Amino acid sequence: MKVVILCGGKGTRMREVTQYRPKPLVSVGSHPIIWHIMKYYSHFGFNDFVLCTGYKGEMIKDYFMNLEWMNNDISIYMNRDKKIEYLTKIEEDWKVTIINTGLETLTGGRIKKIQKYIDEDNFMLTYGDILSNVDINKLLECHYKKSKIATITGINPVSPYGVLRIENGIVKGFTEKPISQDFINGGFMVLNKKVFNYIPEKDCFFEQEPLVKLATEEQLSIYHHKDFWTAIDTFKDVERVNTMWNEKNRPWAVWN
């Protein structure tokens, strides 16, 4: 089953780093976010990826073209042949299809543009800026059990703000950054290829018209994930997940 990753946005909320590179190539530890996401899916046996690129997509192509020698110790013979000898052999058993889906294209349009590369009944979809320890096997099990066109992962986000506890106009205490009881789309999805019928030819956000229509027709199921999840939207998020990595607090790094 293919894993489609949306990685074409401009990442304007972390302009400090994305003015130089696309958000999926922002580093967490010694590897970019996109590598962490792909390693996670690979842990569950999914190694066939379709990357929907846009902003600075040529840098993503360059990264994967050079991944092997960047991840290994090498000797370079500086003669006419420029022979490279690999001193270590760290390699990924991945097929990576990189598609330019346009600079300004919205998420629905990006998914529509890769339709011809989906050759099975179902495929997975995620974003290039999310880390989690969602159980992919249980997500798939939920999708097949519910037999709907689309399954999304629902998570209860942590509020970025403390909440006041008030009685009769008096503050009785504080709850620091509580977990919301509402659900949001956690970005780990399984889709039947019928989903393409719900994406109009006119460009759109996948999260709006297509998902709303699926929900209206009761074709959208949800898998509830209660453990670690984080989006990397701002430079502060980048610093936070790098601190987690450096402190070896890595809930998503199940391959270690």
Backbone as numpy.savetxt, mean C-alpha at the origin, in Angstrom:
# Nx Ny Nz CAx CAy CAz Cx Cy Cz
-2.37 -14.98 -7.82 -3.22 -13.79 -7.82 -2.34 -12.54 -7.82
-2.71 -11.58 -8.64 -1.94 -10.35 -8.75 -2.25 -9.39 -7.60
-1.24 -8.62 -7.25 -1.39 -7.56 -6.25 -1.16 -6.23 -6.96
-2.19 -5.42 -7.02 -2.10 -4.10 -7.66 -1.81 -3.07 -6.58
-0.80 -2.24 -6.81 -0.42 -1.23 -5.83 -0.52 0.15 -6.49
-1.30 1.02 -5.88 -1.45 2.39 -6.37 -0.28 3.22 -5.85
0.56 3.68 -6.76 1.75 4.43 -6.33 2.06 5.56 -7.30
1.00 6.25 -7.74 1.21 7.32 -8.72 0.97 8.72 -8.20
0.52 8.87 -6.94 0.20 10.19 -6.40 1.43 11.03 -6.13
1.19 12.32 -5.89 2.28 13.27 -5.70 2.75 13.39 -4.26
1.98 12.87 -3.32 2.40 12.93 -1.91 2.60 14.34 -1.41
1.64 15.22 -1.70 1.82 16.64 -1.40 1.89 16.94 0.10
1.36 16.04 0.94 1.38 16.30 2.38 2.73 15.98 3.02
3.66 15.44 2.25 5.03 15.26 2.77 6.01 15.80 1.73
5.75 17.04 1.35 6.53 17.67 0.28 8.01 17.74 0.61
8.36 17.69 1.90 9.77 17.76 2.29 10.60 16.68 1.61
9.98 15.51 1.37 10.72 14.40 0.76 10.21 14.06 -0.64
8.92 14.26 -0.89 8.38 13.84 -2.19 8.68 14.81 -3.32
9.28 15.95 -3.02 9.72 16.80 -4.13 10.92 16.19 -4.84
11.56 15.22 -4.17 12.73 14.56 -4.75 12.45 13.14 -5.24
11.38 12.52 -4.74 11.10 11.13 -5.10 9.61 10.86 -4.89
9.07 9.83 -5.53 7.67 9.47 -5.27 7.52 8.88 -3.87
6.36 9.06 -3.28 6.16 8.62 -1.90 6.52 7.14 -1.68
6.17 6.21 -2.59 6.51 4.80 -2.34 8.01 4.54 -2.22
8.85 5.48 -2.67 10.30 5.30 -2.56 10.89 6.01 -1.34
10.05 6.61 -0.51 10.53 7.19 0.74 10.99 6.05 1.66
12.12 6.22 2.29 12.74 5.11 3.02 12.15 4.89 4.41
11.97 3.62 4.73 11.71 3.17 6.10 12.84 2.20 6.41
13.73 2.61 7.31 14.95 1.82 7.49 15.80 1.97 6.24
16.32 0.88 5.75 17.21 0.93 4.58 16.50 0.60 3.28
15.15 0.51 3.32 14.39 0.17 2.12 13.20 1.10 1.97
12.72 1.31 0.74 11.56 2.18 0.53 10.26 1.51 0.98
9.24 2.34 1.17 7.93 1.85 1.61 7.44 0.73 0.69
7.57 0.90 -0.62 7.04 -0.08 -1.57 7.66 -1.45 -1.36
8.94 -1.50 -1.01 9.62 -2.77 -0.73 8.98 -3.45 0.48
8.70 -2.70 1.53 8.08 -3.26 2.73 6.72 -3.87 2.39
5.94 -3.15 1.60 4.60 -3.64 1.22 4.71 -4.93 0.42
5.62 -4.96 -0.53 5.78 -6.14 -1.39 6.35 -7.32 -0.61
7.27 -7.06 0.30 7.78 -8.13 1.16 6.66 -8.73 2.00
5.74 -7.88 2.43 4.63 -8.36 3.24 3.74 -9.31 2.45
3.34 -8.91 1.26 2.51 -9.79 0.42 3.27 -11.05 0.03
4.56 -10.91 -0.23 5.38 -12.05 -0.61 5.43 -13.08 0.51
5.40 -12.62 1.75 5.39 -13.53 2.90 4.19 -14.49 2.84
3.08 -14.01 2.27 1.88 -14.84 2.14 1.83 -15.59 0.80
2.90 -15.50 0.02 2.98 -16.25 -1.23 2.53 -15.51 -2.46
2.33 -14.20 -2.36 1.89 -13.41 -3.51 3.07 -12.60 -4.03
3.52 -12.94 -5.23 4.75 -12.38 -5.78 4.57 -11.73 -7.15
3.33 -11.57 -7.59 3.04 -11.01 -8.91 2.40 -9.64 -8.70
3.17 -8.58 -8.99 2.74 -7.23 -8.65 2.52 -6.38 -9.91
1.50 -5.53 -9.84 1.26 -4.53 -10.87 1.29 -3.17 -10.19
2.24 -2.33 -10.58 2.40 -1.02 -9.96 1.82 0.05 -10.87
0.86 0.81 -10.34 0.22 1.90 -11.09 0.99 3.18 -10.78
1.89 3.57 -11.67 2.76 4.71 -11.40 2.23 5.97 -12.08
2.82 7.09 -11.69 2.46 8.39 -12.25 3.58 9.36 -11.95
3.45 10.08 -10.83 4.45 11.07 -10.43 5.81 10.41 -10.21
6.80 10.88 -10.96 8.18 10.36 -10.88 8.23 8.84 -11.02
7.36 8.32 -11.87 7.31 6.87 -12.08 8.59 6.28 -12.62
9.37 7.09 -13.33 10.63 6.60 -13.89 11.60 6.22 -12.77
11.47 6.85 -11.60 12.33 6.51 -10.47 11.95 5.15 -9.90
10.68 4.81 -9.94 10.24 3.50 -9.48 10.76 2.42 -10.44
10.69 2.68 -11.75 11.27 1.75 -12.72 12.76 1.55 -12.46
13.46 2.65 -12.25 14.90 2.58 -12.02 15.21 1.78 -10.76
14.42 1.96 -9.72 14.64 1.22 -8.47 14.58 -0.28 -8.70
13.55 -0.74 -9.41 13.41 -2.18 -9.60 14.39 -2.74 -10.63
14.77 -1.92 -11.59 15.79 -2.36 -12.54 17.13 -2.60 -11.85
17.39 -1.85 -10.79 18.68 -1.92 -10.12 18.61 -2.57 -8.73
17.47 -3.18 -8.41 17.26 -3.69 -7.06 18.30 -4.73 -6.65
18.66 -5.62 -7.56 19.56 -6.71 -7.19 20.92 -6.20 -6.76
21.51 -5.32 -7.56 22.86 -4.88 -7.17 22.83 -3.88 -6.03
21.71 -3.18 -5.82 21.63 -2.27 -4.68 21.50 -3.02 -3.36
20.92 -4.22 -3.39 20.68 -4.99 -2.17 21.80 -5.95 -1.83
22.83 -6.00 -2.63 23.91 -6.95 -2.41 25.27 -6.26 -2.37
26.23 -6.93 -1.72 27.62 -6.49 -1.80 28.18 -6.97 -3.13
28.92 -6.10 -3.80 29.41 -6.45 -5.13 30.87 -6.04 -5.31
31.52 -6.70 -6.27 32.82 -6.25 -6.79 32.61 -5.87 -8.25
33.14 -4.74 -8.64 33.05 -4.28 -10.02 34.45 -4.30 -10.63
34.63 -5.03 -11.70 35.90 -5.09 -12.40 35.91 -3.94 -13.41
36.75 -2.93 -13.14 36.72 -1.71 -13.94 37.55 -1.84 -15.21
37.27 -2.91 -15.95 37.91 -3.07 -17.25 36.88 -2.82 -18.34
37.19 -3.23 -19.54 36.31 -2.96 -20.67 34.96 -3.65 -20.51
34.95 -4.82 -19.89 33.69 -5.58 -19.76 32.81 -5.11 -18.61
33.38 -4.37 -17.66 32.62 -3.91 -16.49 31.87 -5.06 -15.81
32.59 -6.15 -15.55 31.98 -7.32 -14.92 31.61 -7.02 -13.47
30.44 -7.50 -13.06 30.00 -7.36 -11.67 29.96 -8.73 -11.02
30.62 -8.87 -9.89 30.60 -10.10 -9.13 29.80 -9.87 -7.85
28.79 -10.70 -7.63 27.95 -10.57 -6.44 28.59 -11.34 -5.28
28.89 -10.63 -4.22 29.51 -11.23 -3.04 28.47 -11.80 -2.09
27.25 -11.27 -2.17 26.10 -11.81 -1.44 25.01 -12.09 -2.47
23.99 -12.81 -2.07 22.93 -13.16 -3.02 21.56 -12.99 -2.36
21.18 -11.74 -2.18 19.85 -11.43 -1.67 18.99 -11.03 -2.87
17.97 -11.79 -3.14 17.13 -11.49 -4.30 15.67 -11.77 -3.97
14.78 -11.12 -4.71 13.35 -11.27 -4.51 12.77 -12.04 -5.69
11.92 -13.02 -5.39 11.28 -13.82 -6.43 9.96 -13.15 -6.84
10.10 -11.98 -7.43 8.94 -11.17 -7.79 8.83 -10.98 -9.29
7.59 -10.90 -9.77 7.32 -10.36 -11.10 6.72 -8.98 -10.87
7.33 -7.96 -11.43 6.88 -6.59 -11.19 6.52 -5.96 -12.53
5.25 -5.70 -12.73 4.75 -5.03 -13.93 4.51 -3.56 -13.57
5.21 -2.66 -14.26 5.16 -1.24 -13.93 4.46 -0.50 -15.06
3.30 0.08 -14.74 2.47 0.73 -15.75 2.34 2.21 -15.45
2.65 3.04 -16.44 2.46 4.48 -16.30 0.98 4.78 -16.47
0.29 5.12 -15.38 -1.14 5.38 -15.43 -1.47 6.87 -15.45
-0.46 7.71 -15.66 -0.69 9.13 -15.84 -0.35 9.96 -14.62
0.07 11.18 -14.87 0.51 12.07 -13.80 -0.64 12.55 -12.93
-1.75 12.92 -13.55 -2.87 13.51 -12.81 -4.04 12.55 -12.61
-3.91 11.31 -13.04 -5.01 10.36 -12.99 -5.43 10.08 -11.55
-6.74 9.96 -11.33 -7.26 9.63 -10.00 -7.22 8.12 -9.79
-7.49 7.67 -8.59 -7.31 6.25 -8.26 -8.20 5.34 -9.10
-9.44 5.76 -9.37 -10.32 4.94 -10.21 -9.77 4.79 -11.61
-9.27 5.88 -12.17 -8.68 5.84 -13.50 -7.44 4.99 -13.56
-6.64 5.01 -12.52 -5.42 4.18 -12.50 -5.79 2.69 -12.53
-6.79 2.32 -11.74 -7.21 0.92 -11.72 -7.77 0.52 -13.07
-8.56 1.38 -13.69 -9.15 1.10 -15.00 -8.07 0.85 -16.05
-6.96 1.59 -15.94 -5.91 1.49 -16.95 -5.14 0.17 -16.90
-5.22 -0.57 -15.80 -4.49 -1.84 -15.72 -5.43 -3.04 -15.90
-6.64 -2.81 -16.31 -7.63 -3.89 -16.47 -7.10 -5.01 -17.36
-6.43 -4.67 -18.45 -5.97 -5.70 -19.40 -4.88 -6.60 -18.82
-4.30 -6.19 -17.69 -3.25 -7.01 -17.08 -3.80 -7.97 -16.02
-5.10 -7.90 -15.76 -5.74 -8.80 -14.79 -6.31 -9.99 -15.54
-5.70 -11.15 -15.36 -6.09 -12.34 -16.12 -6.72 -13.43 -15.26
-7.01 -13.11 -13.98 -7.72 -14.04 -13.11 -9.01 -13.38 -12.64
-9.87 -14.17 -12.02 -11.16 -13.63 -11.57 -11.01 -12.61 -10.45
-10.00 -12.77 -9.62 -9.82 -11.89 -8.47 -8.40 -11.33 -8.44
-8.27 -10.16 -7.86 -6.95 -9.57 -7.63 -7.00 -8.76 -6.35
-5.83 -8.46 -5.82 -5.74 -7.65 -4.61 -5.31 -6.24 -4.96
-5.72 -5.31 -4.12 -5.41 -3.90 -4.34 -5.01 -3.26 -3.03
-3.97 -2.43 -3.08 -3.59 -1.66 -1.91 -2.93 -0.37 -2.36
-2.55 0.44 -1.39 -1.91 1.72 -1.65 -0.43 1.63 -1.32
0.35 2.49 -1.96 1.80 2.44 -1.77 2.30 3.25 -0.59
1.42 3.47 0.39 1.85 4.26 1.56 1.23 3.74 2.86
0.93 2.44 2.90 0.30 1.86 4.09 1.10 0.65 4.57
1.32 0.58 5.87 1.95 -0.57 6.49 0.98 -1.17 7.51
0.91 -2.49 7.54 -0.01 -3.16 8.45 0.42 -4.61 8.61
-0.21 -5.28 9.58 -0.04 -6.73 9.71 -1.37 -7.44 9.48
-2.16 -6.91 8.55 -3.41 -7.56 8.14 -3.11 -8.99 7.70
-3.90 -9.94 8.19 -3.73 -11.33 7.79 -4.33 -11.51 6.40
-3.48 -11.58 5.39 -3.95 -11.65 4.01 -4.75 -12.93 3.76
-4.36 -14.02 4.40 -5.11 -15.27 4.22 -6.54 -15.14 4.74
-6.71 -14.50 5.89 -8.05 -14.32 6.46 -8.85 -13.31 5.64
-8.18 -12.32 5.10 -8.85 -11.36 4.22 -9.41 -12.07 2.99
-8.60 -12.93 2.39 -9.06 -13.70 1.23 -10.20 -14.65 1.60
-10.07 -15.29 2.74 -11.11 -16.20 3.20 -12.44 -15.45 3.35
-12.38 -14.24 3.89 -13.58 -13.42 4.04 -14.17 -13.08 2.67
-13.31 -12.74 1.73 -13.78 -12.38 0.38 -14.51 -13.54 -0.27
-13.93 -14.72 -0.20 -14.56 -15.89 -0.83 -15.83 -16.31 -0.09
-15.82 -16.18 1.22 -16.98 -16.58 2.01 -18.18 -15.68 1.74
-17.92 -14.37 1.63 -19.01 -13.41 1.42 -19.49 -13.40 -0.03
-18.62 -13.82 -0.95 -18.98 -13.92 -2.38 -19.50 -12.59 -2.94
-18.86 -11.50 -2.57 -19.20 -10.20 -3.11 -18.12 -9.76 -4.11
-18.42 -8.72 -4.84 -17.47 -8.26 -5.85 -16.22 -7.68 -5.20
-16.39 -7.00 -4.07 -15.26 -6.34 -3.42 -15.27 -6.57 -1.92
-14.08 -6.71 -1.37 -13.90 -6.80 0.08 -12.84 -5.79 0.48
-13.19 -4.96 1.46 -12.22 -4.00 1.98 -11.86 -4.38 3.41
-10.72 -3.91 3.86 -10.31 -4.10 5.24 -10.76 -2.89 6.05
-11.57 -3.13 7.06 -12.02 -2.05 7.92 -11.16 -1.96 9.16
-10.71 -0.77 9.48 -9.92 -0.57 10.70 -10.53 0.57 11.51
-10.30 0.52 12.81 -10.73 1.59 13.71 -9.53 2.51 13.95
-9.52 3.68 13.35 -8.33 4.54 13.45 -8.15 5.13 14.84
-6.91 5.42 15.16 -6.60 6.12 16.41 -6.73 7.61 16.17
-7.49 8.29 17.01 -7.66 9.74 16.86 -6.33 10.44 17.07
-5.99 11.44 16.25 -4.74 12.18 16.46 -4.83 13.15 17.62
-6.01 13.27 18.22 -6.22 14.25 19.29 -6.71 13.58 20.56
-6.39 14.17 21.69 -6.97 13.75 22.95 -8.43 14.17 23.01
-9.23 13.46 23.78 -10.66 13.74 23.89 -11.01 14.11 25.32
-11.83 15.14 25.46 -12.26 15.58 26.78 -13.46 14.76 27.25
-13.47 14.40 28.51 -14.65 13.79 29.13 -15.36 14.87 29.95
-16.58 15.16 29.56 -17.30 16.31 30.13 -18.61 15.86 30.76
-18.89 16.40 31.93 -20.18 16.18 32.60 -20.69 17.52 33.12
-21.90 17.90 32.69 -22.53 19.13 33.16 -21.63 20.35 32.98
-20.95 20.38 31.85 -20.12 21.53 31.54 -18.78 21.55 32.24
-18.43 20.47 32.93 -17.16 20.39 33.66 -16.30 19.29 33.05
-15.05 19.61 32.82 -14.11 18.61 32.29 -13.74 17.65 33.43
-14.06 16.38 33.23 -13.80 15.37 34.26 -12.50 14.60 34.01
-11.95 14.74 32.82 -10.72 14.01 32.52 -10.42 14.03 31.05
-9.37 13.31 30.68 -8.91 13.27 29.30 -8.71 11.82 28.87
-8.99 11.56 27.61 -8.63 10.27 27.01 -7.65 10.58 25.88
-6.42 10.15 26.04 -5.38 10.50 25.09 -5.47 9.64 23.83
-5.73 10.28 22.70 -5.77 9.64 21.38 -6.55 8.31 21.41
-7.84 8.36 21.64 -8.63 7.13 21.72 -8.80 6.47 20.37
-9.13 5.18 20.39 -9.44 4.44 19.17 -10.89 4.70 18.81
-11.11 5.12 17.57 -12.47 5.42 17.12 -13.28 4.13 17.00
-14.58 4.23 17.26 -15.47 3.09 17.08 -15.98 3.01 15.64
-15.70 4.04 14.85 -16.09 4.04 13.44 -15.04 3.29 12.62
-15.47 2.82 11.45 -14.57 2.11 10.55 -14.13 3.02 9.41
-12.88 2.85 8.97 -12.42 3.45 7.72 -11.85 2.34 6.85
-11.72 2.65 5.56 -11.13 1.69 4.63 -9.62 1.64 4.87
-9.14 0.47 5.32 -7.72 0.32 5.63 -6.84 0.07 4.43
-7.42 -0.01 3.23 -6.62 -0.05 2.01 -6.14 -1.40 1.54
-6.42 -2.47 2.28 -6.08 -3.82 1.82 -7.37 -4.42 1.29
-7.46 -4.59 -0.02 -8.70 -4.98 -0.68 -8.52 -6.21 -1.56
-9.61 -6.95 -1.72 -9.68 -8.04 -2.70 -10.85 -7.73 -3.62
-10.61 -7.79 -4.92 -11.62 -7.40 -5.89 -11.82 -8.47 -6.95
-13.06 -8.72 -7.28 -13.37 -9.52 -8.45 -13.27 -8.62 -9.67
-12.86 -9.17 -10.80 -12.66 -8.33 -11.98 -13.95 -7.68 -12.48
-15.11 -8.12 -11.95 -16.35 -7.42 -12.27 -16.33 -5.98 -11.78
-15.39 -5.67 -10.89 -15.31 -4.32 -10.35 -15.05 -3.29 -11.45
-14.42 -3.72 -12.54 -14.14 -2.78 -13.62 -15.42 -2.22 -14.23
-16.52 -2.98 -14.11 -17.80 -2.48 -14.62 -18.34 -1.33 -13.78
-17.80 -1.16 -12.59 -18.26 -0.10 -11.69 -17.39 1.15 -11.79
-16.33 1.08 -12.56 -15.44 2.23 -12.73 -15.77 2.89 -14.06
-16.30 4.11 -14.06 -16.69 4.76 -15.32 -15.48 5.12 -16.17
-15.74 5.37 -17.45 -14.66 5.78 -18.35 -14.10 7.14 -17.93
-14.98 8.00 -17.42 -14.53 9.29 -16.92 -13.73 9.09 -15.64
-12.62 9.77 -15.53 -11.74 9.60 -14.37 -12.48 9.91 -13.07
-12.17 9.14 -12.04 -12.83 9.32 -10.75 -11.96 8.74 -9.65
-12.32 9.08 -8.42 -11.71 8.43 -7.27 -12.40 7.08 -7.06
-11.62 6.02 -6.95 -12.19 4.69 -6.72 -12.97 4.65 -5.41
-12.52 5.43 -4.44 -13.12 5.43 -3.12 -14.48 6.12 -3.10
-14.84 6.80 -4.18 -16.11 7.51 -4.22 -17.14 6.75 -5.06
-17.35 7.12 -6.29 -18.43 6.52 -7.08 -18.40 4.99 -7.14
-17.28 4.34 -7.48 -17.31 2.87 -7.58 -17.63 2.17 -6.27
-16.95 2.53 -5.18 -17.21 1.86 -3.91 -18.60 2.19 -3.37
-19.05 3.42 -3.57 -20.40 3.79 -3.13 -21.45 2.97 -3.87
-21.26 2.80 -5.17 -22.21 2.01 -5.96 -22.19 0.55 -5.53
-21.01 0.01 -5.26 -20.91 -1.37 -4.79 -21.63 -1.54 -3.46
-21.47 -0.56 -2.58 -22.15 -0.62 -1.29 -23.66 -0.53 -1.46
-24.10 0.33 -2.36 -25.54 0.50 -2.61 -26.16 -0.81 -3.10
-25.41 -1.55 -3.90 -25.89 -2.82 -4.44 -25.55 -4.01 -3.56
-25.05 -3.73 -2.36 -24.68 -4.77 -1.39 -23.67 -5.75 -1.97
-22.69 -5.19 -2.66 -21.62 -5.98 -3.25 -20.27 -5.66 -2.62
-20.30 -5.08 -1.42 -19.08 -4.68 -0.74 -19.07 -5.28 0.66
-18.15 -6.21 0.90 -18.02 -6.82 2.22 -16.80 -6.24 2.94
-16.72 -6.50 4.24 -15.65 -5.92 5.03 -14.99 -6.98 5.90
-13.66 -6.91 5.96 -12.89 -7.73 6.88 -12.36 -6.81 7.98
-12.66 -7.13 9.22 -12.30 -6.26 10.34 -10.90 -6.61 10.85
-9.98 -5.66 10.73 -8.62 -5.85 11.23 -8.45 -5.03 12.50
-8.04 -5.70 13.59 -7.99 -5.04 14.90 -6.57 -4.76 15.39
-5.57 -5.11 14.58 -4.19 -4.98 15.05 -3.51 -3.80 14.36
-2.20 -3.89 14.15 -1.41 -2.76 13.68 -1.80 -2.31 12.28
-1.88 -1.00 12.12 -2.14 -0.37 10.82 -1.68 1.07 10.88
-1.01 1.54 9.85 -0.65 2.95 9.78 -0.55 3.41 8.34
-1.05 4.60 8.10 -0.82 5.26 6.82 0.39 6.18 6.99
1.14 6.36 5.91 2.30 7.26 5.94 1.96 8.45 5.05
1.33 9.45 5.65 0.80 10.59 4.92 1.65 11.83 5.03
2.38 11.97 6.13 3.13 13.19 6.40 4.58 12.85 6.75
5.42 13.87 6.78 6.81 13.65 7.16 6.91 13.17 8.61
5.98 13.61 9.44 5.93 13.13 10.83 5.69 11.63 10.87
4.84 11.13 9.97 4.60 9.68 9.88 5.87 8.94 9.47
6.60 9.53 8.53 7.87 8.93 8.10 8.83 8.80 9.28
8.94 9.86 10.06 9.83 9.82 11.23 9.36 8.78 12.23
8.04 8.69 12.41 7.49 7.74 13.41 7.79 6.29 13.02
7.52 5.91 11.76 7.74 4.51 11.37 9.23 4.19 11.29
10.07 5.18 10.99 11.51 4.95 11.02 12.00 4.74 12.44
11.41 5.46 13.40 11.75 5.23 14.81 11.35 3.82 15.21
10.15 3.39 14.79 9.71 2.03 15.08 10.69 1.02 14.50
11.11 1.23 13.26 12.03 0.31 12.61 13.36 0.24 13.35
13.90 1.41 13.71 15.20 1.46 14.37 15.15 0.84 15.76
13.97 0.91 16.40 13.81 0.31 17.73 13.38 -1.15 17.65
13.34 -1.67 16.43 12.93 -3.06 16.16 11.50 -3.33 16.61
10.68 -2.31 16.56 9.25 -2.44 16.80 8.58 -2.44 15.43
8.53 -3.62 14.78 8.17 -3.74 13.37 7.03 -4.72 13.16
5.82 -4.38 13.55 4.71 -5.35 13.46 4.44 -5.84 12.03
4.76 -5.02 11.04 4.50 -5.40 9.64 5.59 -6.30 9.06
6.75 -6.33 9.68 7.90 -7.06 9.12 7.85 -8.53 9.49
6.79 -9.22 9.07 6.57 -10.61 9.44 7.57 -11.56 8.79
8.31 -11.09 7.80 9.29 -11.94 7.10 10.58 -12.07 7.90
10.78 -11.26 8.93 12.02 -11.32 9.72 11.99 -12.51 10.70
